Amino acid sequence: MSNDKKGAVVTGAARGIGRQIATALLEDGYGVVIADVDPAVGEQTVKELSKAHAGRVVFSKVDVTKRAEVQAAIAACRKAFGELTVMVNNAGFNKPEPFLEATEKTWHAIMDVNALGVLIGIQEAAKTMIEHGIKGKIINTASIAGRTGFPDFAPYSASKAAVISLTQAGARALAGKGITVNAFGPGVVDTPLWEKLDADLLAMGASSKPGEAMSSLASQILLGRVAKPSDVVGTVRFLWSPQSDYMTGQVLLIDGGMILQ
């Protein structure tokens, strides 16, 4: 599935796992669109990555729930780098609430970004790949929460289960076009997202001191520590490489042995 004109779009790429994925794509020779809802951080990320990859990384402001903005990011990729060959639907967020207090507002906000955003990303990437004859790779960010529900993260868990189902549905729909759709499921990863979650859990009384929630979850990890974004990238790199050509509709968990299946 290789293509001489290699371009990739990574949503939620301004920080954390998304930024690490974007960096790895650049190292592998792709041109990359940093697609993120935060222009300030996104533009700064482009500036920093451009030091080693000048002319091969651009920013596009994207709210993944807005189809036109996703389309614009894909158009920017084709304009800058020739073709879209890899789409990484990584944008997502979480807002913890006790199970009995989870609200409709939280449900809709999380589901719109984490699930609808992935659906739109798969659809628009696939339409472009099909139109231009690209047998590309679509990669979605799931989570261990999509495999086992966490009571303080119920809407988030449901949204990531939806990502897994969308990955499977997309794989079935697009296999005949030579497009693969796979996902990876991180466990507990030390990122700015987790720092916010830790603060939220502390505020709602689910933990008693900063860092306690992460330490509690880390105690359930067979390898004895939480992940860094760099721990995740090797598996994602495999998913965009030719080595994964005979693989579609799959979800690979990268969690240090927290969830065994």
N, C-alpha and C positions, 0 to 999 in steps of 0.2 A: 504493500500500500504506500510505498514511498512516492514522493513527488518532488521534482526539482525546485518548484516554487513552494516553499514551505512557510505557511503562516498559521498562527494559532491565536485564539481568543481565550483569555482566562478571566472569568468573572470573579469578583471579590479578590482581586489580585494586588491590592494596594498594601496588604500586610499579611502576616501570619502564613498559613499553609499556601494560600494563593500566591503570595509573593515568592515563596520558595519554589513552587511549581513553575512560575514564570521564569525564574532564574535558570532552572534546569532546562527548560525549553530553549532559552537563549544559548546555553552552553552546548546544546545539541544541534544548533544551527538554525533554529526557527526564528522568524520574525514574530514578535509578540505584541498583542494589544492588551494593555492593562485596562480592563473594563471594571470600573468601580463606581459606586455611588458617591464617594468622597473625593471631590476634585483636588483638594489641597494635598491630601496624602497621596493620591494617585499620581499627581504631577511630580511630587517629590520622589516617589518611587521610580518614575521614568528617568528623572534627572540622575538619580544614584545608579541605576542599572545601565544608563547610557555611557557611563565612564568606561565600562568594559565592553559595551555592545552598542556603540554609536550607530545611529541610523536604523537600528533593528528593534526598537521598542517605542511604542506610541501609547498615548492615553486616550480613552474614550469614556465619557461620563455615562454610566449605565445604571438605571434602576431596572433590575431584571424582571419586574412585574409589568414593565412597559415595553410592549413588543417593538415599537418603533425605535427605541433606544438600543435594543439588542440587534435589530437589523442594521442600525447605524454603525455599531461596533464591528459587525461582520463586513459591512461595506468598507470600513476603514482598513480592515485587515487585507481585503482584496486589493484595495488601492495601493497600500504600502508594500505588500509582500507578494502579490501575484494571485495567490489562492488561499482559501481557508482549508487546511488539511487536518487541523486538530481543534476541537472545541472542548474546553474544560468548564463545566457548569459547577462552579465552586462557591458562589455567593450564598451566604446563609447567616442566620442569627438565631439566638435563643433568648428567652426570658423566663427564668424559673418562677413557678408559682406552686404552692401546695396543691395537690390533686383536686381537693374539694373546693378550691378557690380559683381554679383556672377559669379565665373569662373568655367570652366570645371575642372580645377585642384582641386578646393575646392570640387566640386560636387563628383568627383570620390574618393577623399580621404575620405570624410565623408561617402558616400554610401558603400565603401568597408568595413570600420570598423563597422559601425552601422547596416548595413543591411546584406551584405554578411557574415560578422562575425557571425551574429545571425543564418543565414541559416546553415552555416557550424557547428556551435555549436549544433543546434537542430539535424542535420543529424547525426553527430558523436556520440552524446549522445544516440540518439535513436537506432542506429545500435548496440552499446554496450549493452544497456538495453535489446534489443530484443534477441541478441545472448546469453545472460546469464539469460534470463527469469525474468528480473527485471521489475516490474510494477512501473516505477519511475515517477518523477516529473521534468518537464522542465519549467523553469521560465525565462522570458525575460524582460529586462528593456526597456520599451517604454518611453513615455513622454506625457505631455499635448500638446506638439508641434506636436504629431502625430494625435491629434484630431482637432487642429486649427493651421493654418499656421501663422508664424511670419515673417514679411518681411525681417528683418535683419538676420533671421536664415532659409532661404528658403531650402537650401540643407539638413540641420539638420531636419527641419520639415518633408521633404519628406522621409528622412531615418527612422524617427520614425513612420511615417505612414506605411512604409514598414515592420517595426517590428510588428505592429499590424496585418497586412495581413499575415505575416509569422506565427504568433501565431495561427491565425485562420486556415490557411492551414495545419500547423503541427498538430493541434488538430484533424482535420478531418482525416488526414493520419494515425495518431497513436492511435486513440481511440480503434481500434480493437485489439491492442496489450496491452491495459491496461495502456498506458502512457498518462498522461495529460500534456497539454501545455497551460500555462497561462502567462499573463504579468501584470506588474504594471506600472503606469505612474506617475512619480513624477512631481511636479510643480517646483517652484523655491526653490532650496535647497542650503543652505550655505555650500559649499564644495570648495576645491581647483579648481575644474573645473569652478565654477561660478566666483571665484576671477579672473581667467584668462579671462573669458568672459567679466567681468566688465572692465578690463584693455583694452581689444580689442575694446569694444564699445566706451570707452573714446578716444582711439587713432583714431578711424574713425569718431569721431565727433557726435556720436549718443547720448552722454551724455556729461555734462560739468564739472563734478568732480567725483572723486572716490566714489563709492557706490550709485551714483544717479540712475543708471539703475536698480539696485536691489530694491531701495526704490520706484521707479516708478512702478515696477511690483508688489511690496508688497501692494501698495495702491489698487490693483485690487483683493486682496485676502480677502474673506469674514471673515476669522478668524483673519485677521489683522497683520500677520507676515509671514515671509518666514519660510520654514521648516528647521529642522536639520536632519541629516541622521537618527537619532534615531526615528524621527517621521514616517519614512518610513518602518522601520523594522517589526513592528507588522503585517502589512498587508502582507509583503513578507513571514513572518513566517507562517501565515495562509495558504499561497499557497503551502508550502512544508509539511504541517501537514495533518493528516488523515481527518481533518474537511473539507478539500477542495476536497476530493476524487470524489464527484459528481459534479465536476466543470471543464470544459475545454473550451479552445478557448475564454476566457474572458480577459478583460483588466480593472484593477481596478485603478482609478485615486486617487492619494494621493496628493492633491494640496491645501488644506485649503479652498476649495470652489471657486477656481479661474475660473475653467471651469465647467459649469453645463450642464449635458447631460442626 
